[in-house]
Amino acid sequence: MSNHSNLSRRNFLILGAAAATATAMTGVAQVTNAPAAKFERKLKFGLVGCGKRGAMIGSQFKAHGGFEVVAVADYFPSAADATGEKLGVPANRRFTGLDGYRRLLASGVEAVAIETPPYFHPGQAAAAVDAGVNVYLAKPVAVDVPGCQTVTQSAEKATAKKLCFLVDFQTRATDLFIEAMRRVHAGDIGPIAFAEGIYHCGCPFSQYWDELAKNPHDPEARLRGWGLDRALSGDMITEQNIHTLDVISWAMNRPPVSASAVAALTARRKIGDCSDHFTCMFDYGQGAGVTFNSRQFEGYDTTPSGIRARVFGAKGVLEAECGGQVLIRGETFFKGGKTPGIYREAVAANIAAFYRNITEARYENVTVAPSVQSTMVTLLARTAAYRGETYTWDKLLKNTDRLEPDLKGLKS
């Protein structure tokens, strides 16, 4: 992540808005067609990051049928061995340590899924593209602005090298969300007045509290509990809350002008340096604002909770819940439906799209720019919260601050 060049404001905004529209309009064809039952070509696939989600992603790549899982990498040998055994990867192709991903990239893989803590995403994706490997990247794409710029540049390089680069957002690969957004952008709810979003849940990293409390300076303990480390995760608003903020960003179809926010670690145990709640106000200009709040502590059965967004327009309202109901109420009604299988079904759709894009030489890589923009929206709010000021999008684009975790003591 050491070589970040600047991305001009004009090009960044054009890329973000154009690709957001392109994803909404053309993403259906890319992510909703069922994969063929038989595949003439099997792609050699490697998995970087063998935690719980990484193991699930690896299993879905194997189940797709068009990929041969030939290598895995994880810092921890136990994780690499457990997932490697599950996926049928030989012991000599299970790479470990911080540089294990480099050995995986040099092992002859044609495609790689990167499911590591977000801090590592820009550098690992850039290395994959440099090695001539197609990239399937988890969200968020980065934890800071220089990292976002690196991912944008890597995607541009991938297109030039005729490689595919896909960012795995589940809502953008779900038919009901795609159709609802098509209707919003077509004007079915009229001019947008305001929107609101929430991400309410408990702490998904509570199993690491005791270990980190006993060993707060142990680098391996911090890496295991990476979601409690701001530099490794980007904080909860970037690592987790991006799901809701991406839906809102998709609906608004442009970046915000500014944001103000507050955040703190108040309700859960004082472990790590991430907040456990955010309250944000985004100004989208043209009289439109977005409110957002989140928590990572017990809600005592209050409702609604979960991952929800509502977008209010002059002629209707979009209601969208990840895993729940998606519909439009108003002059033009869209019944929509529920999305209980979004996390596995949308991943399967994205993997199928990734395979088709590679084998059919589709190198537009349209998922990257809107994913970068949504990551930047979270960075805007995080910066506003920790600086205690209203922070503008223009300032954010010029921000060169980097989050750097302490990796001393970790094995290469």
N, C-alpha and C positions, 0 to 999 in steps of 0.2 A: 504493500500500500504506500510505498515511498515516492512513487513517481506519478503525481496527480497534476495534469494540466488543467487550465481553466476552461470552463464551458461558458460561452457567451450567454447573456440573459436572453437575447432574442432567440438564439437557436434552442436554448433550453425550453423556453415557453412554447415555441413552435412544435418541437418534438413532443412535449407533453400533451398539448391540446390535440394535435393531429393524430397522435397514436392512440389517445384515449378514444377519439371518435372512431378510428380505424378498428380498434378492438371491439367496440360496441357494435359496429356495423358488419365487420367481416369475421369476428371471432366465432360466430355461430358455425360457419362452414368449417372452421378449424378444429373446434372442440366438441362438436355434437355428433359427428358421424361415428357409428359403431365400427371398431376395427374389424378387418377381415379375419375369418376363422383360421386361415393358413397364411404363412408368410414365406415368400420366396427368399427373402434376405433376413438373416439374423444379425443384429448389431451387437458388437462386444461392448458390454456395459459395466461401469464401475460405480460403486456407491461410496461417497465421502461423507462420513458422519453416520455412526451406527447406533445412535440412541433410539429411544422408543419410536419417534417419528421416522427416523432414517430407516429403521428395520421395516416399518410398515410400507414406506415408499419402495424400498428394495423388493419387498414381496410383491407389490403391485407391478413393478417392472417385470419381474419374473413371470407373473400370471398373465401379462399382456400377450406374450408369445412371440413378439418380434425382437426381443432382447435376450441375449445370453449373458447372465451375470458371471463375470470372470474375475472380478477383484473387488475388495472392500478396503476401506481405510478408516481408522479412528485413532484418536490419541491413546485411548485405553485398550490394551490387549484383550481384556475380558470382553469388551463390547465388540471388538473386531472378530473375536473368535465365536461369540454367541451368534452374531448375525451371519458371519461367514458360514458357520455350520448350518444354519437355517436355510441359507440360500444355495448351499452346495458349492461353496468356493473353497478350493484347496488351501491348506494351511500356509503354503509358501506364497500365496497371493492375498494374504491378509496383512495389510501394512499398518504400522503403528507409529506413534510419536507425532510431533507437530509437523514434520515434513513427510509423513506417510502419504499424503495426497500427491506429492510430487513423484514418489515412486510408483503410485498407482497410475498417474498420467503417462509415465514412461513405460508402462507394462503392455501397451498395445490396445488400450480401450478406444472405442470410437465415440462413446457418449458417456457422460458422467452426470450423476445427480449430486448436488451439494446440499447437505442437510446438517451443516455444522452451526455453531453459534454465529449470529449475524456479523460479528466483528470480522470473521474470517472470509465472508462471502466475496468481497471485491477482489482480494488477492488471489483466492483460489479460482474464481471464475476467470480472472485475467490469465492465470497460468494455464488453465485448460484451453482457452482460445489460442494462446501462444503455442500450445502443443498440438493444435489442430484437432481438438476434441469438441464435440457438440455439448452444450451446457443446458442442464435443467436445474434451475436455481430456486431455492426456497425463499419465501418472504421473511422479513424485509430484506431488500437488496443490500443494505449497508446500515451503519450506525451513525454516520456523519456525512456532511456535504462532500468532502473530498472522495469518500467511498462511493457516493452516488455518481459522481462524475466519472470515477474509474469504471463503474458498471456500464454507464452510457457509452464510454469509449470502447470498452470490450465488446459490447453488442455491435457497435459500428464496425469494429475490426472483424467480428464474426461474419457479418454480412459480406464484407469485402473478401473474406477468405472462403466464402460459400459454406459457412457453418450455421447451425441453428442454435438459438439462445432463447429459451423459454422460461418465464417466471411463473411459478405455480401459485396463482391466486384461485381459490376454489369458486368464489362467487362468479368470477368472470368466465368460468367454464360451466356454468349451470344454466340450463335453458330458461327457467323462469326469471332469473335475474337478467339474462340477456334480453329477453322479450320486454320485460318491464322497463329496462333502460332505453331500449329502442323507442318505446312509446313516450317516455319522458323527453328524450331528445327530439322526438317528432312533434312535441308540443301538446301532448295529451293532458298534462296537468297545468298547462299555461306557463307564464313567466314564474320562476321560482321566487318566493318571498323569503322563506327561511327553511332551515332544516335542523333536526336534532338527532343526536346519536348517543348511545350508551354502550359500554362493555363492562358488565357487572359479573363478577365471579370471585371465588376464593383464590388463594395463592397456589398456582400450579407447581411451585417449587418448594412447598413446605417440607417435603421429605428430606431436604438438605439442610434444614435449619439447625438441627442438633450438631451435625458434623461441622458446619461452618462456625457455630458458636464455640465449639471446642478447639477448632483449628482455623481461626480467621485469617492467618497468614500463610496457610498451606496452599500453594498454587493449584494442586490437583483437586483439593476440596472446592476451591473457587471455580475451577473449570467444570466440575460435576454440577455445581449449583449455579451455572452461568446466568440463569435468568434473574439472579439476585445481584449481578454485577453490571453496573451501568455501561461500562466500556465494552464488555462482551456481548451484551444483549441490546444495547441502545435504550434501556429502561422500558418499563411496561408499555408506555404509549407507542413506542416504535416496534418492539418485539411482538406485542399481543394486540394492542388497541388498533393497529393498522387495519385489521379486518373491517371494523366499522368505518373507519376514516377513509378506507379505499372505496367502500360503497358510496359514501357521501361525495368523495372526489369524483367518482365516475358519474354520479348524477349531476353535479355542478358543472362538469366538463370544462373547468378552467381552474387555475390555481387561486388560492385566496390572496387578498391584498396584504393582510396582516393578521396577527393573532395575539391575544393576551391569555394568560393561563396561570393557575396556581397548582402546586403539587407538593406533597410531603410524604414522609413515612410516619404515620400516626397510629393506625389501628392494629397492625400486625407486629410480630416480634422484630426488634431492631437488628436485623440480620442483613448484611450487604449494604449497598449504597443506592438502591433503586427506591422510588416512591411506591406507595401502595394506593394512591389515588391521584387523579388529575381532574381539573375542571377548566374548560377551555371555551373561548369565544373567538370564532373566526369571522373576519370581515371579508366577504367576497365581492364587495363593491356593488354598484347598481342597487343599493338598498337591501341587499341580501346578506343575511348572517347565518352562522351555524353554531349551535351550542353542542358541547360534547362533555360527558363526564364518565369516569371509570373508577373501578375499585378492584383491589385484590385482597379482600378480607371478607369475613362472614357478613352476609346480608340478612340473616335471620328470617329467611323465607319471604322477604319483600318482593313484590312484583310491580312492573315487569323487571326481569333481569336478563342476562344473556347478551347477545350481540344484535343490536337493533338500530335501525335508522328510519326516520320519517322525514319526507321531503314535501313541504307544503307549497303548492302553486295556486295561481288564481283560479284554476278550473278543476283542481283535484289534488289528491294526496297519495304519494307513494309510501307504502308501508313494507318494510323489508327486514326479515329476521334470518340470520344465518342458521340454517337447520330448522327454521319455522316457516311461517306464512309469508308469501310475497304477493302483493296485490296493489291495485290502484283503485281508490274510491274517488268518485267525482262525476263530472258530466260525461266522461267516457270511461266506463267501468271496465276493469280488467280483473277477472276472477282470480287468476294466478293459481296458486296452490302451495302446498307445503314442501319443504326440502329436507326431510329427515336424514337422507343419505348423502348430503352434500360433501362431506369430507372425504369419503372413499370414492363416491361416484364421480365427483369432479376431478379428483386426482387421476382416476382411470381415464377420464376424457382428455385431460392434459397430456398424459403419457401417450395416448393414442394420437393426439395431435402432434406431439414431439416426434413420434415415429414417422408419421406421414410427411411432416415437414422435411425430415432428413431424407427419406427415400424418394420423395417427389421434388426435391431440390427447391423448397420454399424457404428462402433466406431473408424474408422481410423482417422477421423478429419483432412483430408489432406489440408483443406483450411487455417489452422492456420499458419503453418510455412512460406509459401510464403507471407502471409499478414504481419507477423511480420517482415520479411526481407524487404518488401516494406516500412513499417513504419520506419525501421532503416535507409533506404536510405534517407528518408526525414530528419531524425535526423542528419545524417552525414553532409548534406548540411547546415542545420540550425546551427549546431555547428561550422562549418567552417566559416560561415558568421559572426556570432557574436564574434568569437574569432579572426577573421581576419587572419587566417592561413590555410594552406593546412592541412586537418585533415584526418587521415588514418582510415580505417575500423578496423584494429587491436586496435587502441586507443579507438575507439568508443565502442568496445566490453567490454572494461575495464572501461568505463565511469560510475561512480556512481552518477553523478549529478541528482538531482530530481527537477522538477518544482512543486512548491507548491503554489497554489492560497491562497489568504487571504479569509478564510471562516468565519471569526469572525462576529458575528451578525446574521448569518443565523440560522433558526430554525431547530432543529433536528427532 
